[in-house]
Amino acid sequence: MCNKQKFASWLIRKMGWKIKEGLVPEPKCIILGVPHTSVKDFIISWAFYTSVGGTPNIMIKKEFFFWPIGKLLRKMGAIPVDRTHGAVTAKHVIDAIKSADKMHLCIAPEGTRKKTRRWKTGFHTIARQAGIPIYLGYFNYKTKEIGRGIRFVPTEDARKDLKKIMAHYAAMEMEGRKKGQWDPGDEKCLITED
């Protein structure tokens, strides 16, 4: 176990989180991080996945990549993204996944820390075009349980897949760090095109 993994294991225990599932077995995948209500979700997700021996690649808006924080974020596996050009960003990410030997890309499908009933479909598009599975990762502040979640293989029907994914999360009755900020949505408000 390297120093980074030891530190992450200590940190996740110190914060009181219980790990439910560990490292994803495939070399490439998308891991959803739900519910996303706080910047602290990044720290918890990083500590969890690093502690189980993984390297989480997390997309963070480019505005956070200023000195000296930008250098640290890159070392932690963060990828800067320009959210003003969703389609271009998705293509760059797909190309990066295809050319990488290993990438576990962590994405918050809500696309914001604010309360929203509309989830972005970029993660589905990326998974389909890169030919990789999606894991329904979670961090439940109510129970302090965190895990990579179940494996989900996306189909060509993004709307149907998103309904299934959101129903799965709704049944978990989770709570985000900011109480009342997370809403699993309903089938009338599921998709926002990137």
N, C-alpha and C positions, 0 to 999 in steps of 0.2 A: 504494500500500500504506500503510495507516494505521499509527500507532505501535503499536497493540495487535497487529496482524498481524505487524509487524516483530519485536516482542518475542517473540511466540509462535513465530515461525520460528527465531529465535535460540535460544530455550529448547529446542525439540524437537531441534535439531541438537546443542546442548550436552549434552543427556541421551543422545545417541547413537542416536536412533531414525531408522529409514528409512521414509518415507511410500510406501505401495504404491498407494493410490487416494485421489483427492482429494474435492472437494466433491460432494455429492449434487445431481443436476440438478433434481429436483422441489422445489417450494416447501414441501411438507409431507411428513414421513415420520417413521418411528421408526428410530433407529440403535441396534442392540444393542451393548453393550460387554462383550466376553467375552475372557478370563476375569476375573472381578472378585474379587480376593483382598486388595486393599490400598486405603487411602484415597488413596494416590499415583496410582491409576488415574484419578481425577478430574483431577488436574493434567496427566497425560500426554494424556488425551482432550481436555481443553480446549485445551492447547497445539497438538495435532495439528489439530483442526478449525478453530481460529482461524487457524492458519498457512496453511491452504488457502483462507481467505476466508469461512469459515462462522461462524455464531453457534450454538454448541451449547446447547440447553436441557436441563439435567440435573436430574432429580428427586433431591433429597437430603432425608433425614429432618429434620423441623423442629427437632430438638434442636440441630443445628449452626448455626442462625440466631440466634446471640446476638451482641451488640455486642462488637467492631467487625466480626467475621467475617461476620455476616449481610449487612451492607451490601455487602461485597466479593463475596460469593457471588452476590447478586442482580445485581450489575454484570457478573458473568461468565456470566449466563444461567441460574443455578440457580433451581429452583422448590422451595419448601418443601412437604413432604408429611407428612401424619399417617398413618403406616402402620397405625394401629389400625382404620381404617375403609376398607378396600380398595375396596369398591364405590363409596362416595361419592367417594373420591379419583379413581377411574377416570372417573366421570361428570364431575367438574370438569375433568379433563385433556382429555377428549373435547370438552367445550364450549369450552375454551380453544383447542384446535386448530382447531375449526370456525370460530371467530370471528377467528382470526389470519390475516394475509395470508401469513405465512411462519413455519414452526416445524419445526425439526429436533430432535426430542425423543430424547435419548440415555438408554437404559435398560439397567441390568444385570439380565438376566432371572433370575439366581440369587437376587436379592433380599437377599443377604447377602454379606459378605466371608469368612464361615466356609465350610468344606467342606460342600457339599450335593449331593445327587443329584436334588433336586426343584427344578424351576424354576417360577417364578410365571407365570401365564397372562395377567396384566394387560396386558402389551405387545401380546399377540395380540388381546385384547378391544378395546383402544384402537384399534389399527390397523384392525380390521374395522369398528367402529362409526363411526370417523372417515373411512373410505374411503381410507386411505393405505397405501403400501407399507412394508415392513420391510427395512432393510439389515443384513446380518450382519457388523457391525463387529467388529474384533478388535484386541488389542494383545498380541503374543506376546513375552514377556520372554526366551524362549530365543533368538530370532533378532533381537530388537529391531525387529520390523516391525509397522507399524500401518496400518490402512486402514478405509475405510467398509464394505468387503466387497461381496458380491453382493446384488442386488436380489431380494427374495422377496415375492410377493403372497399374503397370507393367504387361506385358504378358510374355509368354515363348519366344517371339521373340525379343531378346535384340537389334538386328540391326534395326528392324522396329521401336521399341520404341524410340531408340536413334535418329533416323531420325526425328520422330515427335517432340521430345523434343528440338532438335537443331533448327528445323524449327520454333518452337514457340519462342525461344529466338532470332533467327535472325530477325523475324518480329517485335520484340520490338525495334530494332535499338538502342541498349544500348551502353554505353561507360564505360570503366573501369577507375579506378583512373589514371592509366598510359595510356594516349591516344595512340591508335594504337597497344596496347598489347593484345587486345581481338579480337578473330576471331571465329565467330559461326561455322566455318568449312563448309564442303560440304559433300555430301553423299558418296564420294569416300574415305574420310579420317575420318570416324566417330569413329571407335572403336579401342581401344588398350586393349588387354587382360591384366588383372592384374596378 
